[in-house]
């Protein structure tokens, strides 16, 4: 299945939004949708950091999936191990 993720980030003195649709394992999503979404979001944020050569002021301001489910704190605290 696919989920939609929006990440609001800050880097190099600028706030920006990235959004996209990501595949997640259906079984994992049914067991714990927020954690499964947090893993997908964390992987993507790492890719964004590498792609855009994020600066030292890089921060995650907000992470939302499926339009209105806020998982910001889970992503910030969890740092999921993949």
N, C-alpha and C positions, 0 to 999 in steps of 0.2 A: 504494500500500500504506500501511498505518498502523503506527505504532510507539507503544508506551506509554512515556511519560517521567515520571519522578519527580524533582522538584527540592526539595532541602532548603536553605532559605534562612534568613537572619537579618536582621531589620530592626526598628528601634525597640525594641531590647533583647529581642526575642522570636524564638525559632526556630519555623519553620513548614514544612509540607510542602504542595506542590501537585502534583497528578498529573493526567494526561490522555492522550488518544489523539490523534495528529497524523498528517496525511497527509504522505508524503515521496515524491519521484519514484522510481519503481521502478528505473530505469536508474542513477540516482545511488547509490541504496542498494546495488545489486549491485556497483558499482565500489568504493565506500568507505563501508561502513555506519556506521562510527563518526563520520566527518566529516559525513555527511549528517544523522545524529542530532544532532550538535553544533550544526549550523546551525539545525535546528528548535528545539532547546532554547534557544539564544541568542536567537532571535526571541521566543520565549515569555517568557523571563526579562525581556527589555526591556519587553514588554507588562505583565508583573506589576509591574515597577518603576514604570511610569507609572500603572497602575490603583490601586496602593496607596500612591502618593506616598512611595516608599521614602526612608528617612532616610539620613543620612551614614554610619551604621554598617552599611548594607546589605552583605551578603556572600553568596556562593554557597558553601555547605558541601559539597554533594554533588549530582551529577547522574547518574542511572541511566536506562538505557532497556532495554526488553524484560526487565524484572524483575531482571537481574543484571549488565548490562554497564555498568561504571563509566566515564563519559567526563568526569568532573569536571575533570581537568587540561587536557583538550583544549578544553573550553568556556572555562576560565579563561585559558589561554594563547592560544588560537586567535583569539578575538574575531572570528568569521567575518564576512567582508564579503559583504553581500547585494546 
